[in-house]
């Protein structure tokens, strides 16, 4: 069984992750809000964005700080391996 970080990433989740990486690069390291992710990816609701963020966090691809609108951080390898 693969470790969480070795799991394949679903296409929709990859789109969300790519948007987060690009957004942070273009906005001085600030993360997007859930609504901004929804508006800039094929995810049609904030609920679907949250599901993607949950999966990405379980896989170790992002880290979230609950209760903070822009509380998404990236492990170093995600930032350098876009």
C-alpha positions as CSV (number, residue, x, y, z in Angstrom):
1,X,0.0,0.0,0.0
2,X,1.5,3.4,-1.0
3,X,2.2,6.0,1.6
4,X,-0.2,9.0,1.5
5,X,2.3,11.2,-0.4
6,X,2.8,8.5,-3.0
7,X,-0.9,8.2,-3.8
8,X,-2.0,9.2,-7.3
9,X,-3.6,12.6,-7.4
10,X,-7.0,12.9,-9.0
11,X,-7.2,15.3,-12.0
12,X,-9.6,17.6,-10.2
13,X,-7.4,17.7,-7.1
14,X,-4.3,18.3,-9.3
15,X,-6.1,21.3,-10.8
16,X,-6.8,22.7,-7.4
17,X,-3.2,22.1,-6.2
18,X,-1.8,23.7,-9.3
19,X,-4.0,26.8,-8.8
20,X,-2.9,27.0,-5.2
21,X,0.8,26.8,-6.2
22,X,0.5,29.4,-8.9
23,X,-1.7,31.7,-6.7
24,X,0.9,31.7,-3.9
25,X,3.7,32.5,-6.3
26,X,1.8,35.4,-7.8
27,X,0.6,36.8,-4.5
28,X,3.7,37.0,-2.3
29,X,3.0,33.6,-0.7
30,X,-0.6,34.4,0.3
31,X,-3.0,31.5,-0.2
32,X,-6.3,31.7,-2.1
33,X,-9.6,31.4,-0.3
34,X,-11.9,28.5,-0.9
35,X,-14.2,30.7,-3.0
36,X,-11.2,31.9,-5.1
37,X,-10.2,28.3,-5.7
38,X,-13.8,27.5,-6.8
39,X,-14.0,30.5,-9.1
40,X,-10.7,29.6,-10.8
41,X,-10.9,25.8,-11.2
42,X,-13.6,23.5,-12.6
43,X,-14.9,22.8,-9.0
44,X,-18.5,24.0,-9.1
45,X,-19.1,24.5,-5.4
46,X,-17.1,25.4,-2.2
47,X,-18.1,21.9,-0.9
48,X,-16.3,20.3,-3.8
49,X,-13.2,22.5,-3.2
50,X,-13.2,21.5,0.5
51,X,-13.3,17.8,-0.5
52,X,-10.3,18.3,-2.8
53,X,-8.5,20.2,0.0
54,X,-9.3,17.4,2.4
55,X,-7.8,14.8,0.0
56,X,-4.7,16.9,-0.7
57,X,-4.1,17.4,3.0
58,X,-4.5,13.7,3.7
59,X,-1.9,13.0,1.0
60,X,0.5,15.5,2.6
61,X,0.4,17.8,-0.5
62,X,-0.9,20.8,1.5
63,X,-1.3,21.8,5.1
64,X,-4.3,23.8,6.3
65,X,-4.8,26.0,9.4
66,X,-8.4,25.7,10.3
67,X,-10.4,28.8,10.9
68,X,-8.1,31.0,8.8
69,X,-9.5,32.1,5.3
70,X,-6.1,31.8,3.7
71,X,-4.6,29.1,5.8
72,X,-3.2,26.8,3.2
73,X,0.5,26.1,3.1
74,X,2.6,23.9,0.8
75,X,5.4,21.5,1.6
76,X,8.6,22.7,0.0
77,X,8.6,20.0,-2.8
78,X,5.2,21.1,-4.1
79,X,6.5,24.7,-4.6
80,X,9.6,23.6,-6.5
81,X,8.0,20.7,-8.5
82,X,5.3,22.6,-10.4
